[in-house]
Amino acid sequence: MIRLSREVAAMPEGSSWCPDGSVFTCDGAPFDGNLTFLENGIRFAADVIRGQKTGFFLDQKYNRDRVRHLASGKRVLNVFSYSGGFSLYAAAGGATEVVSVDINRHAAEAVAENFALNPSLKNCPHSEIAADAFVAMGELAAKRRRFDIVIVDPPSFAKAEAEVRTALNTYSRLAKAAVKLLAPHGLLVFASCSSRVTADALFSAVKETASSAGRPLNELVRTAHAVDHPAKFRESSYLKCMYAEAKN
């Protein structure tokens, strides 16, 4: 399947090439609708035309699988869930509850639809919240909800160097909201896809904020994108993810 970038300049009138954003199968036939596929035994549907980027974030494949192996018997909160990649992996790993949060109503619906594609996960209670991340986490905290694993995987907040300081402030606010929802000795999984924000700067900000909020973290491991997303230059090494356990 081939999809042209949505950001390329418009083709000249009369061009024989396909229009911007069009999707074609490898044999040249036009494609319209969801693509259903398997990733590590879990079935997903991706909207490759109207979805974000390519319709599914394949670069988080290894991190999703890591969460699967950590989720047994755990209550899991997935913030910025998009179509529920981490959510379904957590359920497949034996989570006792999965809550997915995304501001996009269609994304929340996609999570439910992806769960429906996997009957083997029907015994895992799951719910989807279509709301702003800060609002949703604030409401969960007000209800005294606690989770054993909280995943925060936001979109890029810094597409230019001038936006880095503001991005770090936003990441810190997210970390503060997230650690309030961690159960004692719970696990925070915090990721960023911004190449402008370094791993050291990001995770230092997250850990400092957590300590200030009374939930100091013990960093366990840092990971990056899957090996099928090789970093050949600095900007291509964009994804960073930290697993950190609350000390109390």
Helices and strands as residue ranges (DSSP letters): E 2-3, E 23-24, E 34-39, E 42-47, G 58-60, H 61-70, E 75-79, H 85-92, E 97-102, H 105-116, G 119-121, E 126-130, H 133-142, E 147-152, G 161-163, H 164-179, E 182-192, H 199-212, E 217-223, G 234-236, E 240-246
